[in-house]
Amino acid sequence: INNLSNYLEPLGLQVRFNPLNSYWYISFDPETTEIISANPFEGNPRLAATLYCTMICCFNSTGETTIQKIKELRKKKGVLEDIKELDKMGFVNLEKSLNKVSLTPLIGYLLDLEKLFVKIALKLKN
């Protein structure tokens, strides 16, 4: 896989791993992707913050969490509406009848989770 990645690199492509569903995939170089793609949360940082809190809650449990835990961490009203919007966007699965929320593999394709965790760990050290 590393050799394949080396061959694809001059084309602006990378072979990456999605830890949420254990799939390998080919993606654009992050710098190229940032230039080309639009931020799905542009103009709506509230959704990004709710998704981030949802990720933290899910990673701290068995992969799913409750709406109440997200509300407690987020400390904002309207979290349920944000979660419904994230569900429509495909970032989370909402089981409203069970009050459960889980992440979808889409996050692993759009975010470099390894880099995110390293940045979080470095911030926690400081």
WOJONOR-V667871 format. One record per run of one state. SS is the DSSP state (@ for helix, = for strand, . for the rest). FROM is the first residue (numbers start at 1). TO is the last residue. If there is no record, write none. Layout:
# WOJONOR-V667871
ss:SS from:FROM to:TO
ss:SS from:FROM to:TO
This chain:
# WOJONOR-V667871
ss:. from:1 to:1
ss:@ from:2 to:9
ss:. from:10 to:12
ss:= from:13 to:18
ss:. from:19 to:22
ss:= from:23 to:28
ss:. from:29 to:29
ss:@ from:30 to:36
ss:. from:37 to:44
ss:@ from:45 to:59
ss:. from:60 to:63
ss:= from:64 to:66
ss:@ from:67 to:74
ss:. from:75 to:78
ss:@ from:79 to:89
ss:. from:90 to:91
ss:= from:92 to:95
ss:@ from:96 to:98
ss:. from:99 to:99
ss:= from:100 to:103
ss:. from:104 to:105
ss:@ from:106 to:110
ss:. from:111 to:112
ss:@ from:113 to:125
ss:. from:126 to:126
